[in-house]
């Protein structure tokens, strides 16, 4: 393997211990150093198994029958210990609380470097770098269990980063998060890849953000790779994606329906901006005049006599430990809103 590739899977098949059917079969995949790759597919397609194989958890921790080769920075995962592999690739599970081992954020992130027996100065340097990279610097004294879902997942990533891996493999890191939590984690992954040059591989379902974020999308179906390529290329195969259980971004789905109806004949968009441009062009070709959206939406007029059903005034809340979560909130909610 040349230095061009951080991860190489060659004809990899794995069957979990006690199972009669393989979870993945004949998987061939090469991931370049510094690449950001998303693995998508329905539940049971083999995404998690592929992530665990890349992380060396298969076969070093999860037992079963493995054939083929998985190379991480040139190291064959069957010939090297999980300790050796963990210095090159970090794995983040889908449940962030499974990573929590301490009672403060900074202790949790420093746990790994401390167990390596590193000098105190290096532990602090790794801790501070990981906190900054995951936007947790201001939360270092917080109890991990009091964090939001997105912050907990960021903490799990920070703990792995403190071990200084060159590769980060994440199993559905946003599956348990609300939209704000998802946005935070995707922003962190983008920064780690763009600013720090870390190779990032993650599995997921949120194709809207994946299409904007990933350099490449790998579509898995029935334990194998059905399709891979740049987002702009992969999203053209709408029928195959739907068959593989991959939900299209709403903008892509809209333009696909218009294309099937003959309204649009060009390539499908991957972003909202592209969809707007394509739709405007399609409407112009149909003779529909372009009318720009107003800069400000008009506020609905409500009768003066209507009273709010919820009224909040000057609301404050401080969590144990002195974290001020709410600061002077004023809010009115009216009937029908």
C-alpha positions as CSV (number, residue, x, y, z in Angstrom):
1,X,0.0,0.0,0.0
2,X,1.3,3.5,-0.8
3,X,1.1,6.4,1.5
4,X,-1.7,7.8,-0.6
5,X,-4.2,5.5,1.2
6,X,-5.0,5.6,4.9
7,X,-7.5,2.7,4.8
8,X,-7.6,-0.3,2.4
9,X,-10.1,-3.1,2.5
10,X,-9.4,-6.0,0.1
11,X,-12.1,-8.5,-0.5
12,X,-13.2,-8.3,3.1
13,X,-15.9,-10.7,4.4
14,X,-17.0,-11.0,8.0
15,X,-19.4,-13.3,9.8
16,X,-20.2,-12.7,13.4
17,X,-19.6,-15.5,15.8
18,X,-22.8,-17.6,16.1
19,X,-24.2,-16.3,12.8
20,X,-24.7,-18.3,9.6
21,X,-24.8,-15.3,7.3
22,X,-22.0,-12.8,6.6
23,X,-22.5,-9.2,7.7
24,X,-20.3,-7.9,4.9
25,X,-19.1,-9.8,1.9
26,X,-16.4,-9.1,-0.7
27,X,-15.9,-5.4,0.3
28,X,-13.2,-3.6,-1.6
29,X,-12.6,0.0,-0.5
30,X,-9.7,2.4,-0.6
31,X,-9.8,5.7,1.4
32,X,-7.2,8.4,0.7
33,X,-5.3,10.2,3.4
34,X,-7.2,13.4,4.4
35,X,-10.4,12.2,2.7
36,X,-13.9,12.6,4.3
37,X,-16.0,9.6,3.5
38,X,-19.6,8.8,4.4
39,X,-21.0,5.3,4.4
40,X,-24.8,5.1,3.9
41,X,-27.4,2.4,3.6
42,X,-30.4,0.9,5.4
43,X,-30.1,-0.8,8.8
44,X,-28.3,-4.2,8.4
45,X,-26.5,-3.2,5.2
46,X,-23.1,-3.6,6.8
47,X,-22.2,0.0,7.7
48,X,-21.4,-0.6,11.4
49,X,-19.4,-3.8,10.6
50,X,-17.3,-1.9,8.1
51,X,-16.6,0.8,10.6
52,X,-15.6,-1.7,13.3
53,X,-13.4,-3.5,10.8
54,X,-11.7,-0.2,9.9
55,X,-11.2,0.5,13.6
56,X,-9.6,-2.9,14.3
57,X,-12.4,-3.8,16.7
58,X,-13.0,-6.6,14.2
59,X,-11.3,-9.0,14.7
60,X,-9.4,-7.9,17.8
61,X,-12.5,-7.5,20.1
62,X,-15.5,-8.6,18.2
63,X,-15.1,-12.3,17.3
64,X,-16.1,-14.0,14.1
65,X,-14.8,-15.3,10.8
66,X,-12.8,-12.7,8.9
67,X,-11.4,-13.2,5.4
68,X,-9.6,-10.6,3.3
69,X,-7.3,-7.9,4.5
70,X,-7.9,-4.6,6.3
71,X,-4.9,-2.3,6.2
72,X,-4.7,0.8,8.5
73,X,-1.8,3.0,7.6
74,X,-0.2,-0.1,6.2
75,X,-0.8,-2.2,9.3
76,X,-2.9,-5.4,8.8
77,X,-5.5,-5.4,11.6
78,X,-5.1,-9.2,12.0
79,X,-1.4,-8.9,12.7
80,X,-1.4,-6.0,15.1
81,X,-3.0,-5.4,18.5
82,X,-5.8,-3.0,19.2
83,X,-3.3,-1.0,21.3
84,X,-1.1,-0.5,18.2
85,X,-4.1,0.3,15.9
86,X,-5.6,2.7,18.4
87,X,-2.6,5.0,17.9
88,X,-3.6,5.3,14.3
89,X,-7.4,5.1,14.1
90,X,-9.9,6.2,16.7
91,X,-13.4,4.7,16.8
92,X,-16.5,6.6,18.1
93,X,-19.6,4.6,18.8
94,X,-23.2,5.7,18.1
95,X,-24.0,6.0,21.9
96,X,-21.8,8.8,23.3
97,X,-22.5,7.9,26.9
98,X,-20.6,4.6,26.3
99,X,-17.4,6.7,26.1
100,X,-17.9,8.6,29.4
101,X,-15.4,7.5,32.0
102,X,-15.0,10.5,34.3
103,X,-16.9,13.2,36.2
104,X,-15.7,16.3,34.3
105,X,-15.1,17.0,30.7
106,X,-11.4,17.6,31.0
107,X,-10.8,14.5,33.1
108,X,-12.7,12.4,30.5
109,X,-10.7,13.8,27.6
110,X,-7.4,13.3,29.5
111,X,-8.2,9.7,30.5
112,X,-6.5,8.1,27.4
113,X,-3.3,10.1,27.4
114,X,-2.9,9.6,31.1
115,X,-3.2,5.9,30.7
116,X,-0.4,6.0,28.1
117,X,1.9,7.3,30.9
118,X,2.7,10.5,29.0
119,X,4.4,13.5,30.7
120,X,1.9,15.9,32.4
121,X,2.8,18.7,30.0
122,X,1.9,16.5,26.9
123,X,-1.3,15.4,28.5
124,X,-2.4,19.0,29.0
125,X,-1.3,19.9,25.5
126,X,-3.4,17.1,24.0
127,X,-6.3,17.9,26.3
128,X,-6.4,21.6,25.2
129,X,-6.0,20.8,21.5
130,X,-8.8,18.2,21.6
131,X,-11.2,20.6,23.5
132,X,-10.5,23.4,21.1
133,X,-11.0,21.2,18.1
134,X,-14.4,20.0,19.3
135,X,-15.5,23.4,20.7
136,X,-15.6,22.2,24.3
137,X,-13.1,24.6,25.9
138,X,-15.7,26.5,27.8
139,X,-17.2,23.3,29.2
140,X,-14.1,21.7,30.6
141,X,-15.4,21.7,34.2
142,X,-18.9,20.4,33.4
143,X,-20.2,17.0,34.3
144,X,-20.4,15.0,31.1
145,X,-23.9,13.7,31.9
146,X,-25.2,17.3,32.1
147,X,-24.2,18.0,28.5
148,X,-26.5,18.1,25.5
149,X,-26.6,15.2,23.1
150,X,-24.4,17.1,20.6
151,X,-22.0,18.1,23.3
152,X,-21.7,14.5,24.5
153,X,-20.9,13.2,21.1
154,X,-18.3,16.0,20.7
155,X,-16.9,14.8,24.0
156,X,-16.6,11.3,22.7
157,X,-14.8,12.6,19.7
158,X,-12.5,14.7,21.9
159,X,-11.6,11.7,24.0
160,X,-10.6,9.8,20.8
161,X,-8.7,12.8,19.4
162,X,-6.6,13.1,22.6
163,X,-5.0,9.8,21.5
164,X,-3.8,11.6,18.3
165,X,-5.1,9.2,15.6
166,X,-4.6,10.0,12.0
167,X,-7.9,8.4,11.1
168,X,-11.3,8.8,12.8
169,X,-14.0,6.2,12.2
170,X,-17.5,7.0,13.6
171,X,-20.5,4.7,13.7
172,X,-23.7,6.8,13.1
173,X,-22.5,9.7,15.2
174,X,-25.7,11.7,14.8
175,X,-28.3,8.9,15.0
176,X,-29.4,9.8,18.5
177,X,-29.3,13.6,18.2
178,X,-31.7,16.4,17.5
179,X,-31.1,18.8,14.6
180,X,-29.0,21.2,16.6
181,X,-26.9,18.3,18.0
182,X,-26.5,16.9,14.5
183,X,-25.4,20.3,13.1
184,X,-22.8,20.6,15.9
185,X,-21.3,17.2,15.2
186,X,-21.2,17.6,11.5
187,X,-19.4,21.0,11.9
188,X,-16.8,19.4,14.2
189,X,-16.2,16.6,11.7
190,X,-15.7,19.1,8.9
191,X,-13.3,21.2,11.0
192,X,-11.3,18.1,12.0
193,X,-10.9,17.1,8.4
194,X,-10.3,20.6,6.8
195,X,-8.2,22.2,9.6
196,X,-6.4,19.2,11.0
197,X,-6.1,16.9,8.0
198,X,-7.6,13.9,9.8
199,X,-9.1,11.2,7.6
200,X,-12.7,10.9,8.6
201,X,-15.0,7.9,7.9
202,X,-18.5,7.8,9.3
203,X,-21.8,6.0,8.7
204,X,-25.1,7.8,8.7
205,X,-28.5,8.5,7.2
206,X,-28.7,12.3,7.0
207,X,-28.0,12.7,3.3
208,X,-28.8,16.4,3.3
209,X,-25.7,17.2,5.3
210,X,-23.7,14.3,4.0
211,X,-24.1,15.6,0.4
212,X,-22.6,18.9,1.5
213,X,-19.9,17.5,3.8
214,X,-18.4,14.4,2.3
215,X,-15.8,14.1,-0.4
216,X,-17.2,10.7,-1.3
217,X,-20.3,8.6,-0.5
218,X,-20.2,4.8,-0.2
219,X,-23.6,3.2,-0.6
220,X,-23.9,-0.3,1.1
221,X,-26.6,-2.8,0.3
222,X,-26.9,-6.4,1.6
223,X,-23.3,-6.4,3.0
224,X,-21.6,-5.1,-0.1
225,X,-20.8,-1.8,-1.8
226,X,-23.5,-1.0,-4.4
227,X,-22.2,2.4,-5.4
228,X,-19.5,4.9,-4.5
229,X,-18.3,8.2,-5.8
230,X,-18.6,12.0,-5.3
231,X,-21.9,13.2,-3.9
232,X,-22.8,14.9,-7.1
233,X,-22.4,11.6,-9.0
234,X,-23.9,9.2,-6.4
235,X,-27.1,11.3,-6.0
236,X,-27.9,10.9,-9.7
237,X,-28.6,7.2,-9.2
238,X,-31.9,7.8,-7.4
239,X,-33.6,4.5,-8.2
240,X,-30.6,2.6,-6.9
241,X,-30.4,4.7,-3.8
242,X,-34.1,4.2,-3.0
243,X,-33.6,0.5,-3.5
244,X,-30.7,0.6,-1.0
245,X,-32.9,2.3,1.5
246,X,-31.1,5.7,1.3
247,X,-33.4,8.7,1.7
248,X,-32.7,11.4,-0.9
249,X,-32.1,15.0,0.2
250,X,-35.4,16.8,-0.2
251,X,-34.0,19.1,-2.9
252,X,-32.7,16.2,-4.9
253,X,-36.0,14.3,-4.6
254,X,-37.9,17.4,-5.8
255,X,-35.8,17.8,-8.9
256,X,-35.9,14.0,-9.5
257,X,-39.7,14.2,-9.6
258,X,-39.5,17.1,-12.0
259,X,-37.1,15.3,-14.2
260,X,-39.3,12.2,-14.4
261,X,-42.2,14.5,-15.3
262,X,-40.1,16.1,-18.1
263,X,-39.9,19.5,-16.5
264,X,-36.2,19.3,-15.8
265,X,-33.6,17.5,-18.0
266,X,-30.3,18.4,-16.3
267,X,-28.3,16.8,-13.5
268,X,-29.8,16.6,-10.0
269,X,-28.6,19.1,-7.3
270,X,-26.9,18.2,-4.1
271,X,-27.5,21.5,-2.3
272,X,-30.3,23.9,-1.8
273,X,-28.5,26.6,-3.7
274,X,-28.1,24.3,-6.7
275,X,-31.8,23.3,-6.5
276,X,-32.8,26.9,-6.5
277,X,-30.7,27.6,-9.6
278,X,-32.0,24.5,-11.4
279,X,-35.6,25.2,-10.5
280,X,-35.4,28.8,-11.6
281,X,-33.9,27.8,-14.9
282,X,-36.7,25.1,-15.4
283,X,-39.4,27.7,-14.7
284,X,-37.8,30.2,-17.1
285,X,-37.7,27.6,-19.8
286,X,-41.5,27.0,-19.2
287,X,-42.2,30.7,-19.5
288,X,-42.9,31.3,-15.8
289,X,-41.6,34.8,-14.8
290,X,-39.0,35.0,-12.0
291,X,-40.2,36.7,-8.9
292,X,-37.6,37.1,-6.2
293,X,-38.7,36.3,-2.6
294,X,-39.3,39.4,-0.4
295,X,-36.4,40.2,1.9
296,X,-38.7,40.1,5.0
297,X,-41.8,38.1,5.7
298,X,-44.8,40.0,6.8
299,X,-45.8,39.2,10.4
300,X,-49.2,37.8,10.9
301,X,-51.6,40.4,12.5
302,X,-53.1,39.1,15.7
303,X,-56.1,40.7,17.4
304,X,-55.1,42.9,20.3
305,X,-57.6,41.1,22.6
306,X,-55.9,37.7,22.3
307,X,-54.0,36.7,25.4
308,X,-51.0,34.3,25.3
309,X,-51.5,30.8,26.6
310,X,-47.9,30.7,27.8
311,X,-46.1,33.7,29.2
312,X,-42.5,33.6,30.4
313,X,-40.7,36.5,32.0
314,X,-37.1,37.0,33.0
315,X,-36.5,33.2,33.3
316,X,-33.1,32.1,34.7
317,X,-31.8,28.6,35.5
318,X,-28.5,27.5,36.9
319,X,-27.4,23.8,36.9
320,X,-25.5,22.3,39.9
321,X,-21.9,23.4,39.5
322,X,-22.8,27.0,38.5
323,X,-23.5,26.6,34.8
324,X,-26.0,29.3,33.8
325,X,-28.2,27.7,31.1
326,X,-31.0,30.3,30.9
327,X,-30.4,34.1,31.1
328,X,-33.5,36.4,31.3
329,X,-35.8,34.6,28.9
330,X,-39.0,36.4,27.8
331,X,-41.5,34.4,25.7
332,X,-45.1,34.6,24.7
333,X,-47.0,31.7,22.9
334,X,-50.4,32.5,21.5
335,X,-53.3,30.2,20.6
336,X,-52.8,28.4,17.2
337,X,-49.0,29.1,17.0
